[in-house]
Amino acid sequence: MARTLIIISILFSFLCSNAQAVKDSTIQVGYTGSEPFSIAGETPKGIAIDLWREIAFKTDLEYNLVPYKTVDLGLAAIQDKKIDVLIGPITINSDRALRASFSQPYFDTEMAILAPILDLTIWDRIQPFFSSTFLYAVLGLLLVLTFVGFLFWLAEGKYMSEEYGNSAIKGIGNGIWLAIVTMTTVGYGDYAPKTILGRFIIGSWMIISLIMATSFVAGIATTLSITSKEGKTITSLSHLDNKMVAIPANQRLINNVNLVGGKPVIVSNAKEGYSKLLNGEVDALVYDVIPLEYVFENSKKSDFVISKKNIFPQHYGFAFQEANTLKKKIDLELLKLKEDDAVTRIINTWINNNE
């Protein structure tokens, strides 16, 4: 009887130790972020989760998925050793690297701008001609013409009253006319320099006016070209002056929007920002490009435009408790998946299916 009890006790201990070993070998995987990288539910799904399942299948890992509402909560769980790895659209930066060890980046992303397409009105097209810069340029040109006309009158007008008139006003006016005719190369021939000093002044003016006229015309053409090309549609951060802009709670982005004169409106995810944009509550939405493309409706593509201008490039990775054998194993599989374009295929599947 005693021998039987001993055998039963040994068997029970063995089964318990095996159960504990199985439990310990099961990886606790936290997931966080928003669509399409992480979508909570009875069966979690998303880009990051599909990627993890691919890795787990190739490495024969047993795991449990644990949801976390924010990246910060997930990183706190990493620090408290409640989970072994945290997956999702987790941006790798120096602050987070103090709290966790990161895998190889599995995706390189950037911010993009979504804004309605706005056509130029007639006033928008001619408005550059009424800008202070243009008006100052015209005023400067008139002053130069007046100065040249005055010099020419001093050189010739005072000695040729029959041609240039007896009064200074009329003489300077005719000098200005000659300066304009010379600058535009019209050459009516009604006035022409006859003295050596007069010819020197007009000859010098020919060279100077050629440079001035070329620069002036080029400036006008460039202004009109840029205005027509860019229009009123917001396509870069420099266009956000005095605009309401939906953005994530990214302090670096908030600072830059404030710097260009924009008015940040913080949103928790791309879907919330897109809703505000459609309702006219904001003028533009700046968000990570993949979530932005995911929520952007295909039917709206003729009315809106997504502009990718290499705004704040970022890298997504998985977070671990520390650099260990698990991290090394995941790093290796991530590199293989990137080399095989498997990550790109998974992302494209989600984006294309949503459209």
Order of alpha helices (4+ residues) and beta strands (2+ residues): alpha-beta-alpha-beta-alpha-beta-alpha-beta-beta-alpha-alpha-alpha-alpha-alpha-beta-alpha-beta-alpha-beta-alpha-beta-alpha-alpha
